[in-house]
Amino acid sequence: MLGMRDRPGGRDRPGQPVLPAGPGIGPGWMRRLLDVTVAGLTLLALWPLLLCVAVAALVSTKGSPIYRQRRVGQGGVAFTLLKFRTMRTKMPGPQVTPPGDLRVTRVGALLRRTGIDELPQLLNVLAGKMTLVGPRPESVALAVRYPPECRFVFRYRPGLTGPSQVLEHDDWVLRQVPDVEGFYLTELVPRRVATDLKYLEHPTFARTVLWLANTVRYLAGADVPAREGRSRRSLTGLTR
């Protein structure tokens, strides 16, 4: 996994895009108010659970319980994403984590399956680096290898959850391909970007609440009925 020097050629400068993405597009004031309210109340309500998870991550991974990685944020500007650590330290591997990856501990697998490993990102939401619903923030190392027609997605503020995270779950295929990162970039990324695009074209307050509800349903193991489908607009057309 990459650390603070993800940017090719050295350390990225604060506020400077790590790749060209165009003008940043953030949430409107209603979505921002929802971000702050939900993130703040959730952290306040779950702090005992978060403390217990941090101890479990510390013991199981033999490393810092909080994992930090530079990800691409709104407008292509990098920020430090926070997660509970789920992998053993000092074990090399690809940037993409396929099912059954030996780097993931048993505790880490449970945290990933339930989404609990993502909860520290509520601090990123409060800081305005992420929003509740949007495209997932990509690592800098993978973002610079995105297909050109998909890079427009880096204009948007990344989300804690989103349509592609709820609907697109073909990660099991990664177990069967020899080039995990190559398959992810050429096959999965275009599909996920297309799925997120339908929401990003009209990210209303009501649709944001809908995808939050869909995320809860998904994590609870229920079917998600509100599939809006992929956008009919050309991905290439939105990059211009």
C-alpha positions in Angstrom: 0.0 0.0 0.0 1.1 3.5 -0.7 1.9 6.1 1.8 2.4 9.9 1.6 4.5 9.8 -1.5 1.9 8.4 -3.9 2.3 11.2 -6.4 4.7 10.3 -9.3 7.8 12.4 -8.9 7.5 13.1 -5.2 5.2 14.5 -2.5 2.0 16.2 -3.6 1.6 19.8 -2.6 -1.5 20.7 -0.5 -4.3 22.1 -2.6 -2.7 21.1 -5.9 -4.4 18.5 -8.1 -2.4 15.3 -8.4 -4.0 14.8 -11.8 -6.1 17.1 -14.1 -9.8 16.6 -13.4 -11.4 20.0 -14.1 -13.2 22.2 -11.7 -14.3 20.5 -8.5 -17.9 19.8 -7.9 -19.0 19.6 -4.3 -22.4 19.0 -2.6 -24.9 21.8 -2.3 -25.7 23.3 1.1 -28.5 20.9 1.9 -26.3 17.8 1.2 -23.5 19.4 3.2 -25.8 20.0 6.1 -26.9 16.3 5.9 -23.2 15.3 5.8 -22.3 17.2 9.0 -25.5 16.1 10.8 -25.3 12.4 10.0 -21.5 12.2 10.5 -21.5 14.1 13.8 -24.4 12.2 15.3 -23.1 8.8 14.2 -19.6 9.4 15.6 -21.2 10.6 18.9 -23.5 7.5 19.1 -20.9 4.9 18.1 -17.7 6.1 19.8 -17.7 3.1 22.3 -17.9 0.7 19.3 -15.2 2.6 17.5 -12.9 2.3 20.5 -13.5 -1.4 20.7 -12.9 -1.8 17.0 -9.6 0.2 17.2 -8.3 -2.2 19.9 -9.3 -5.2 17.8 -7.6 -3.8 14.8 -4.4 -3.0 16.8 -4.2 -6.6 18.2 -5.1 -8.4 14.9 -2.9 -6.5 12.5 0.1 -5.7 14.8 0.0 -2.1 13.4 -1.6 1.2 13.9 -5.4 0.7 14.2 -6.0 3.6 11.8 -4.8 3.1 8.2 -4.1 6.3 6.3 -3.7 6.5 2.5 -3.6 9.3 0.0 -6.7 9.3 -2.1 -7.9 11.5 -4.9 -10.6 14.0 -3.8 -12.7 16.7 -5.3 -11.1 18.3 -8.3 -8.3 15.8 -8.3 -6.8 17.1 -5.1 -5.4 14.4 -2.8 -6.4 14.0 0.8 -5.6 11.5 3.5 -8.4 8.9 3.9 -8.9 7.2 7.2 -9.9 3.5 7.7 -9.6 0.9 10.4 -6.6 -1.2 9.5 -7.8 -4.6 8.2 -4.5 -6.0 6.7 -1.4 -7.4 8.2 1.6 -5.1 8.0 4.6 -5.7 5.8 2.8 -8.0 3.4 3.2 -6.8 -0.2 0.4 -7.1 -2.7 -1.6 -5.3 -5.4 -3.5 -2.0 -4.8 -6.8 -3.9 -5.4 -7.8 -6.3 -2.7 -9.6 -9.4 -4.1 -11.7 -11.8 -2.0 -9.6 -14.2 0.0 -6.6 -11.9 0.1 -4.2 -13.4 2.7 -3.2 -9.9 3.8 -6.6 -9.4 5.4 -7.0 -10.7 9.0 -10.1 -12.5 10.3 -11.1 -9.4 12.2 -10.4 -7.4 9.1 -12.6 -9.6 6.9 -15.5 -9.0 9.4 -14.9 -5.3 9.4 -14.9 -5.2 5.6 -18.0 -7.3 5.3 -20.0 -5.1 7.6 -18.5 -1.8 6.4 -17.3 -0.9 9.9 -13.8 -0.4 8.6 -15.0 2.7 6.7 -16.5 4.5 9.7 -13.4 6.6 10.4 -14.1 8.3 7.1 -16.9 10.1 8.9 -14.1 12.4 10.1 -13.2 13.0 6.4 -16.9 13.9 5.8 -16.9 16.4 8.7 -13.7 17.9 7.4 -15.3 18.4 4.0 -13.0 16.1 2.1 -15.7 13.5 1.5 -19.5 13.5 1.3 -21.9 10.8 2.4 -23.0 9.7 -1.1 -20.7 9.9 -4.1 -18.0 7.9 -6.0 -15.5 6.1 -3.9 -12.2 7.9 -3.5 -9.5 6.2 -5.5 -5.8 5.8 -4.5 -3.5 8.1 -6.3 -1.5 5.2 -7.8 -4.6 3.7 -9.4 -6.3 7.0 -10.3 -3.4 8.1 -12.6 -4.0 4.8 -14.5 -7.8 5.3 -15.0 -9.1 5.2 -18.6 -9.2 8.8 -19.9 -13.0 8.6 -20.4 -13.5 7.8 -16.7 -11.3 10.5 -15.2 -14.1 13.1 -15.1 -15.3 11.3 -11.9 -12.5 12.9 -10.0 -14.2 16.3 -10.4 -16.8 15.2 -7.8 -16.3 15.0 -4.0 -15.9 11.3 -3.2 -18.4 9.6 -1.0 -18.6 7.2 2.0 -21.1 5.2 0.0 -22.8 5.4 -3.4 -24.7 3.5 -6.1 -21.7 1.6 -7.4 -20.7 0.4 -3.9 -24.3 -0.9 -3.3 -25.0 -2.3 -6.7 -21.7 -3.4 -8.3 -20.3 -6.4 -6.5 -18.3 -8.5 -9.0 -15.1 -8.4 -6.9 -15.2 -12.2 -6.7 -14.1 -12.2 -10.4 -10.8 -10.7 -9.3 -10.0 -14.0 -7.7 -9.9 -15.6 -11.1 -7.8 -13.2 -13.2 -4.0 -13.1 -13.3 -3.7 -9.3 -13.5 -6.0 -8.0 -10.7 -5.2 -4.3 -11.2 -5.4 -4.5 -15.0 -8.9 -6.1 -14.8 -10.1 -3.7 -12.2 -9.0 -0.6 -14.3 -10.3 -1.9 -17.7 -13.4 -3.7 -16.7 -14.7 -2.8 -13.3 -13.9 0.9 -13.2 -15.9 1.9 -16.3 -18.9 0.0 -15.0 -18.7 1.6 -11.6 -18.3 5.1 -13.0 -21.3 4.6 -15.3 -23.4 3.4 -12.3 -22.4 6.4 -10.2 -23.0 8.8 -13.1 -26.7 8.3 -12.9 -26.7 9.7 -9.4 -24.0 12.4 -10.1 -26.1 13.9 -12.9 -28.9 14.8 -10.4 -27.6 14.4 -6.8 -30.7 15.8 -5.1 -31.2 15.7 -1.3 -34.0 13.1 -1.7 -31.9 10.8 -3.9 -29.0 11.1 -1.4 -31.3 10.0 1.4 -32.4 7.1 -0.8 -28.9 5.8 -1.3 -28.2 6.1 2.4 -31.2 3.9 3.0 -30.1 1.5 0.3 -26.7 1.2 1.9 -28.3 0.3 5.2 -30.4 -2.3 3.4 -27.4 -3.7 1.7 -25.4 -4.0 4.9 -28.3 -5.7 6.6 -28.4 -8.3 3.9 -31.6 -7.2 2.3 -32.3 -6.7 -1.4 -31.9 -3.2 -2.8 -34.9 -2.5 -5.0 -34.0 1.0 -6.2 -31.7 0.3 -9.0 -31.6 3.4 -11.2 -29.4 1.9 -13.8 -26.5 3.4 -15.7 -26.6 6.7 -17.5 -27.4 6.7 -21.2 -25.0 9.7 -21.7 -21.6 9.0 -23.1 -18.8 8.8 -20.5 -16.5 10.4 -23.1 -18.8 13.3 -23.6 -18.7 14.3 -20.0 -14.9 14.6 -20.0 -15.0 17.5 -22.5 
